[in-house]
Amino acid sequence: MKIIDINFNEGYDSREYSYSQGILVESASQTLYISGQVGIHEEGEVRTFSQQIDLAYENLELVLKKAGMTFDNIVKVTELVVGNSSEKLLAVNSKKKEIFKKRFPASVYIPVDSLALKGMMFEIDAIAVK
């Protein structure tokens, strides 16, 4: 078995914050564990909730591509949402309907009081296999 660290330099270097964008475990099949992806690049950056969802998914796609995968390889996501509301749940689910064409991944939606940095409203992590 081989474990490969997956990182990208667009936006920021996650190693500065003691985590990997993803961990690829190579065996007969490959499993990619993707750290939480957020919708801002720096603390205090102002983006709408929908813009944060879009950027978080763009970051998720960058990690997937580095591992030779696509959204079709995702089997599980965890979504963290600050200030939960029916509108935010609808926005998150609408994005998933736009992204996941073959099948929806197993999902966990967790309302939270706050995330790591000021201004963060959405975070998503994932597990992908191929």
Secondary structure, 3 states (H helix, E strand, C coil): CEEEEECCCCCCCHHHHCCCCEEEEECCCEEEEEEEEECCCCCCCCCCHHHHHHHHHHHHHHHHHHCCCCHHHEEEEEEEEECCCHHHHHHHHHHHHHHCCCCCCEEEEEEECCCCCCCCCEEEEEEEEC
